[in-house]
Amino acid sequence: MEIMEFCKKVKKSLGIYIGSGASVNIKQVMKNNGIVLHSIMVTEKERNVSPTIYLDGLHEAYEEGETFSKVMEEILQIYEESRMKKNMDMDFFLDYGRMAGQVVYKLIRYESNRELLSQVPYVRFLDMAVVFYCHVPGTGMDNATILIYNSHLELWGITKERLCRDAQKNTRRILPPRLLSIEEMMKEIFVQDLRQKCGESKDDEEWLAQTAGRIMDSLVGDVPRPAMYVLGNKRKLFGAAVILYEGILGEIAEAFGCGYFLLPSSVHEVILIPDDNRHNPEELWNMVCEINATQVAPEDVLTDSVYYFSRRDFSGKGGAVCGSGEKSPGKSGAAPGSGKKDTGKKNAEDKAAKENILWENNGLEKIF
């Protein structure tokens, strides 16, 4: 069954379940990397926010043999869990003074998001782009976000520089970093799986941790494993942007006592491998490409590159810095259409330089 035919079938079944109290519509949504996903949006008459249920993964499960009734059970569960019980106060988004404390940033791939980047304020960083979004508070949904477009800057009457500075103040506070060994990350995943399978009958954290440890030991045994670490944030949301936090890459190099390779696991996290002189960058690149192609959802892929942070280059800061400077606008990654052009050429250049945003290199290098 084609995806659109599947969406129409879901729409009809969901409409019967919901009744006349809401409308059900099919919507195609462009996500990161230009990926278009198919969704169902449920609009209730007395609510100003509509839950969106993405259907591509469910369509794939259906094509692989899952019954339609089972698919609908999952859709109904998602709907009940995501529907808003009350209206969201969206007035705060109209007043930048009220929402300035909720502006944060994330990293996406530059090349595959050209169309999106023509519409949003962004800053180039290596082969990536820093874009900005609002972390929506008090919604009952932990990861509710609103991407910020150029039109929003015009609405608020602010510059990209102001937006960038506010995001730098907020992101680490709202999305604190966390660094785990790969073993700790695997145990965490096993604990989550066990909790889901056992339900509320097993809320003993010690038992869950011990059982997860035994499962991991049975899978990997005593096989030597290279030291690997996962860097992200505590909300597990767009955590790759942690590499821009001021000083963090240098602090990690000091803790490791050496430089390290940085592999973009996804937009949500990166993998760090201490440099013990045994790793070949090309082999690491092949690994990144294979994982991105087979294990990571297309909309979650960051880049296929391999990066390196050298302890020798650690100056004591090691963090990305956003501010105005004197580099040419052509290298700045300034947002399209930022600022009005003056009639005089010199005035226009001065204005562009004043509002120019520089996200200075934080010591991270792309090596492959």
Buried (B, 14 or more C-beta within 10 A) or exposed (E): EEBEEBBEBBBEBBBEEBEEEBBBBBBEEEBBBBBEBBBBBBEBEEBEBBBBBBBBEBBEBBEEEBEBEEBBEBBBEBBEEBBBEEEBEEEBBEEBEEBBBBBBBBBBBBEBBEEBBEBBBBBBBBBBBBBBBBBBEEBEBEEBBBBBBBEBBEEBEBBBBBBBBBBBBBBBEBBEBBBBBBBEBBBBEBBEEBBEEBEEEEEEEEEBBEBBBEBBEEEEEEEEEEEBBBBBBEBBBBBBBBBBBBBBBBBBBBEBEBBBBBBBBBBBBBBBBBBEEEBEEEEBBBBBEEBBEEEBBBBBBBBBBBBBBBBEBBEEBBBBBBEBEEEEBEEBBBBEBBBEEEEEEEEBEEBBBEBBBBBBEBBBBEBB
